[in-house]
Amino acid sequence: MRFNMIAKILFAVVLMLGTIRAGDNTGLTFLKLPVDARCAAMGEASTALSGDAAAAFNNPAALSANSERSFVLMHNAYLADITQEFAAFQFFTGKHSAALSLNIMDIPGIEIRGIRPTDQPEGKTDAINFAFGLSYAYHYSRQWAFGITTKYLFEKYYLASAAGWAFDLGLLHRNTFIEGLDWALAVQNLGRMQPLKNKRTPLPVNLRSGIRYALHPNWQKMQEIILAADAEYVFDEGTLLHLGIELPLVHVFYLRAGTILLSDKTRLSVGFGVSYKNYRVNYAFSPYPYNLGNSHRFSLNWLF
């Protein structure tokens, strides 16, 4: 089948890049952070999740599973006064789906110092990173979909700046083995930056494979319970396991929880969502290990 061949090609590309990049330290870490509160609360197990335009970041192929156009806004109060903003708009649905996305991170309070160390900095500045993406998904058959996102990247630190490009590839297979079980594969951040002064910033290339299972309880006409799991391999960093659950209550309120299993530490996350007509408001709380701090994400989704 044609999509089996595509999957093999994706794996070959990732393995080749892993060999080439051995020993690099990745930059532009904001490209690894979740962009909506829903998936952040569910342990970032998002590769097979669908429902709105945030799929443009998580896995472009999942855009094909969305039946409505949508607009997503997210604000992330991150560590050490760092903020992240995300917006996405899915303007086509159906056999051919398309979306635009913008991901911005602002890192304030960076001290400016000369070549020699000083007691007091000469001033402070901000670092700005952003990615602008165009995503497309093709619903090849009743079960298979393929997606691609092309991204323009930009980073600025004081007087130095650089641009670059990257793309993501994704697959989605609906109802794998049983009804309600979806499987997905995504390769993210394949690309290259221009030199920042004298050195290129390496991109955080990662491979994700995950499942989403919609469980339909038989009592009190309860909405479906969503279970999600991802295995993620980040080159030069290691493997992570993401687990998440979404539990609907009274048809308008959702409780969510998740965990990220690291090599030496386990991270937990919780959150909730409120749905009213075509609007959804989501919140996620994500504490970080080693007393680094907490992350608070708020997102607003509009389906139309």
C-alpha positions as CSV (number, residue, x, y, z in Angstrom):
1,M,0.0,0.0,0.0
2,R,1.2,3.5,-0.8
3,F,1.1,4.7,2.8
4,N,3.2,1.8,4.0
5,M,5.9,3.0,1.6
6,I,5.5,6.6,2.9
7,A,5.9,5.4,6.5
8,K,9.1,3.5,5.5
9,I,10.5,6.7,3.8
10,L,9.8,8.7,6.9
11,F,11.6,6.3,9.1
12,A,14.6,6.2,6.7
13,V,14.8,10.0,6.7
14,V,14.8,10.2,10.5
15,L,17.4,7.5,10.9
16,M,19.6,9.3,8.3
17,L,19.3,12.6,10.1
18,G,20.0,11.0,13.4
19,T,23.3,9.7,12.0
20,I,24.2,13.1,10.5
21,R,23.3,15.1,13.7
22,A,25.1,12.9,16.2
23,G,26.7,15.0,18.9
24,D,24.8,18.3,18.2
25,N,23.0,20.3,20.8
26,T,19.6,21.3,19.7
27,G,18.2,24.9,19.9
28,L,14.9,26.6,19.4
29,T,13.4,24.5,22.2
30,F,10.0,26.3,21.9
31,L,9.4,24.1,18.9
32,K,9.1,21.1,21.3
33,L,6.6,22.8,23.7
34,P,2.8,22.0,23.4
35,V,0.7,24.8,21.8
36,D,-2.7,24.2,23.4
37,A,-3.8,23.6,26.9
38,R,-5.7,20.5,26.1
39,C,-2.8,18.4,25.0
40,A,-0.5,20.0,27.7
41,A,-2.9,18.8,30.4
42,M,-3.0,15.3,28.8
43,G,0.8,14.8,29.2
44,E,1.5,16.2,25.7
45,A,0.2,12.9,24.2
46,S,-1.0,14.8,21.1
47,T,0.2,13.0,17.9
48,A,-3.1,11.3,17.2
49,L,-5.4,13.9,18.8
50,S,-7.7,15.9,16.6
51,G,-10.6,18.3,17.1
52,D,-9.2,21.8,16.1
53,A,-6.5,23.7,14.3
54,A,-3.8,22.9,17.0
55,A,-3.3,19.7,15.0
56,A,-1.3,21.9,12.6
57,F,1.5,21.8,15.2
58,N,1.0,18.4,16.7
59,N,0.6,16.4,13.5
60,P,-0.6,18.0,10.2
61,A,-2.3,14.7,9.1
62,A,-4.7,15.0,12.1
63,L,-6.2,18.1,10.4
64,S,-8.0,15.7,8.1
65,A,-10.0,14.3,11.1
66,N,-11.5,17.8,11.9
67,S,-15.1,18.2,10.6
68,E,-15.3,21.9,11.3
69,R,-13.1,25.0,10.6
70,S,-11.5,26.3,13.8
71,F,-9.4,29.1,15.3
72,V,-7.2,28.5,18.3
73,L,-5.4,31.0,20.6
74,M,-3.0,30.0,23.4
75,H,-1.0,31.8,26.1
76,N,1.6,30.1,28.1
77,A,3.0,31.7,31.2
78,Y,6.2,29.7,31.2
79,L,9.3,29.5,33.4
80,A,11.3,32.6,34.5
81,D,8.8,35.1,33.0
82,I,9.2,33.5,29.6
83,T,5.9,33.6,27.6
84,Q,4.7,31.7,24.6
85,E,1.9,32.7,22.3
86,F,0.3,30.4,19.6
87,A,-2.5,31.0,17.1
88,A,-3.8,28.6,14.4
89,F,-6.6,28.8,11.8
90,Q,-7.9,25.8,9.9
91,F,-9.7,27.3,6.9
92,F,-10.2,24.1,4.8
93,T,-11.7,20.8,5.9
94,G,-12.7,17.6,4.1
95,K,-10.5,15.5,1.7
96,H,-8.1,18.5,1.5
97,S,-7.5,20.3,4.8
98,A,-5.3,23.4,5.3
99,A,-4.3,25.6,8.2
100,L,-2.0,28.5,9.2
101,S,-0.2,28.8,12.5
102,L,2.1,31.2,14.4
103,N,4.2,30.2,17.4
104,I,6.1,32.9,19.3
105,M,8.3,32.8,22.4
106,D,9.6,35.8,24.2
107,I,12.6,35.4,26.6
108,P,12.9,38.7,28.6
109,G,15.6,40.0,30.9
110,I,18.7,38.7,29.2
111,E,21.7,40.7,30.6
112,I,24.0,42.5,28.2
113,R,27.7,42.2,29.0
114,G,30.9,42.9,27.1
115,I,33.8,40.6,26.4
116,R,35.1,41.0,30.0
117,P,33.0,40.1,33.1
118,T,31.5,43.0,35.0
119,D,29.6,43.4,38.3
120,Q,26.7,45.1,36.6
121,P,25.3,44.4,33.1
122,E,25.3,47.2,30.5
123,G,21.6,46.6,30.1
124,K,18.9,44.0,29.4
125,T,17.3,42.7,26.2
126,D,14.8,40.2,25.0
127,A,15.3,37.1,22.8
128,I,12.5,36.4,20.3
129,N,11.8,33.1,18.5
130,F,8.9,32.5,16.2
131,A,7.7,30.0,13.6
132,F,5.1,30.7,10.9
133,G,3.6,27.5,9.4
134,L,1.4,26.5,6.5
135,S,-0.1,23.0,6.9
136,Y,-1.9,20.7,4.4
137,A,-3.5,17.3,4.9
138,Y,-4.8,14.9,2.3
139,H,-7.5,12.4,3.3
140,Y,-6.3,9.6,1.0
141,S,-8.9,7.0,2.0
142,R,-11.5,6.3,4.7
143,Q,-8.7,5.4,7.1
144,W,-5.4,7.0,5.8
145,A,-4.4,10.6,5.8
146,F,-1.0,12.3,5.1
147,G,0.0,15.8,6.2
148,I,2.9,18.3,5.8
149,T,3.7,21.6,7.5
150,T,6.3,24.0,6.1
151,K,7.6,26.5,8.6
152,Y,9.5,29.8,8.4
153,L,11.7,30.2,11.5
154,F,13.3,33.3,13.0
155,E,15.5,33.9,16.1
156,K,16.8,37.2,17.4
157,Y,19.2,37.6,20.4
158,Y,20.2,41.3,21.0
159,L,21.9,42.4,17.7
160,A,22.2,39.0,16.2
161,S,19.4,37.3,14.2
162,A,18.9,34.4,11.8
163,A,16.2,32.9,9.7
164,G,15.6,29.3,8.6
165,W,13.1,26.8,7.4
166,A,11.7,23.5,8.5
167,F,8.9,21.0,7.8
168,D,6.9,18.4,9.6
169,L,5.5,15.2,8.1
170,G,2.6,13.2,9.5
171,L,0.5,10.1,9.0
172,L,-2.9,9.3,10.5
173,H,-4.7,5.9,10.4
174,R,-8.3,5.9,11.7
175,N,-9.9,2.9,13.4
176,T,-6.7,0.8,13.6
177,F,-7.6,-2.8,14.4
178,I,-10.8,-1.7,16.3
179,E,-13.3,1.1,16.1
180,G,-12.3,4.3,17.8
181,L,-8.5,3.5,17.9
182,D,-6.4,5.9,15.8
183,W,-2.7,5.6,15.2
184,A,-0.4,8.5,14.1
185,L,3.2,9.1,13.2
186,A,4.9,12.5,13.0
187,V,8.4,13.7,12.2
188,Q,9.0,17.3,13.2
189,N,11.5,20.1,12.6
190,L,13.4,18.8,9.6
191,G,15.3,21.8,8.3
192,R,18.1,24.2,8.7
193,M,18.8,27.7,10.2
194,Q,21.1,30.4,8.7
195,P,24.2,31.1,10.8
196,L,23.6,33.1,14.0
197,K,26.8,35.1,13.9
198,N,29.2,32.3,13.1
199,K,27.2,29.2,14.0
200,R,23.9,27.6,12.9
201,T,21.4,26.8,15.6
202,P,20.5,23.0,15.2
203,L,16.8,22.3,15.2
204,P,15.2,19.9,17.7
205,V,14.3,17.0,15.3
206,N,12.0,14.5,16.8
207,L,10.0,11.5,15.9
208,R,6.6,10.8,17.6
209,S,4.3,7.9,17.3
210,G,1.0,7.7,19.2
211,I,-2.5,6.4,19.6
212,R,-5.8,7.8,20.6
213,Y,-8.7,5.7,21.8
214,A,-12.3,6.9,22.1
215,L,-14.0,4.8,24.8
216,H,-17.8,5.0,24.6
217,P,-19.4,4.2,28.1
218,N,-22.8,2.7,28.1
219,W,-24.2,4.5,31.2
220,Q,-26.2,7.7,31.3
221,K,-25.4,8.6,27.7
222,M,-22.0,9.8,28.7
223,Q,-19.7,11.3,26.1
224,E,-16.6,9.5,24.9
225,I,-13.6,9.2,27.2
226,I,-10.3,9.9,25.4
227,L,-7.2,7.9,26.1
228,A,-3.9,8.9,24.4
229,A,-0.3,7.7,24.5
230,D,2.8,8.9,22.6
231,A,6.3,7.6,22.3
232,E,8.7,10.4,21.4
233,Y,12.3,10.3,20.4
234,V,14.2,13.6,20.4
235,F,17.6,13.4,18.7
236,D,20.6,14.0,21.0
237,E,18.2,14.0,24.0
238,G,16.5,10.6,24.4
239,T,13.1,9.0,24.5
240,L,10.0,10.1,26.4
241,L,6.7,8.4,27.0
242,H,3.5,10.5,27.2
243,L,0.2,9.3,28.6
244,G,-3.1,11.3,28.9
245,I,-6.8,11.0,29.6
246,E,-9.8,13.3,29.0
247,L,-12.9,12.7,31.0
248,P,-16.2,14.5,30.1
249,L,-18.6,15.6,32.7
250,V,-22.1,17.0,32.3
251,H,-21.5,17.5,28.5
252,V,-19.8,20.8,28.9
253,F,-17.0,20.2,31.4
254,Y,-13.9,18.1,30.8
255,L,-11.2,16.9,33.3
256,R,-7.8,16.1,32.0
257,A,-4.6,14.6,33.4
258,G,-1.4,13.2,32.0
259,T,2.2,12.2,32.7
260,I,5.5,12.4,30.9
261,L,7.9,9.6,31.8
262,L,11.5,10.8,31.6
263,S,14.7,8.8,32.0
264,D,15.2,10.0,35.6
265,K,12.0,11.9,36.5
266,T,8.2,11.8,36.1
267,R,6.3,14.9,35.2
268,L,2.5,15.2,35.9
269,S,0.0,17.6,34.4
270,V,-3.6,18.4,35.0
271,G,-6.2,20.6,33.5
272,F,-9.8,21.2,32.5
273,G,-12.0,22.5,29.7
274,V,-15.3,24.2,29.4
275,S,-17.4,23.9,26.2
276,Y,-20.3,26.3,25.3
277,K,-21.9,26.0,21.8
278,N,-18.9,26.5,19.4
279,Y,-16.5,27.8,22.0
280,R,-14.0,26.0,24.2
281,V,-11.9,27.4,27.0
282,N,-9.0,25.1,28.3
283,Y,-6.5,25.4,31.1
284,A,-3.4,23.3,31.9
285,F,-1.1,23.2,34.9
286,S,2.4,21.7,34.3
287,P,4.9,21.6,37.2
288,Y,8.5,21.1,36.2
289,P,11.1,18.9,38.1
290,Y,14.2,20.1,39.9
291,N,12.2,23.1,41.3
292,L,12.3,24.9,38.0
293,G,8.8,26.3,38.3
294,N,5.4,25.8,36.9
295,S,3.7,26.5,33.5
296,H,0.1,27.8,33.2
297,R,-1.5,27.5,29.7
298,F,-4.8,29.0,28.6
299,S,-6.3,28.4,25.2
300,L,-9.5,29.5,23.5
301,N,-10.9,27.5,20.6
302,W,-13.7,28.6,18.2
303,L,-15.2,26.1,15.9
304,F,-17.4,27.2,13.0
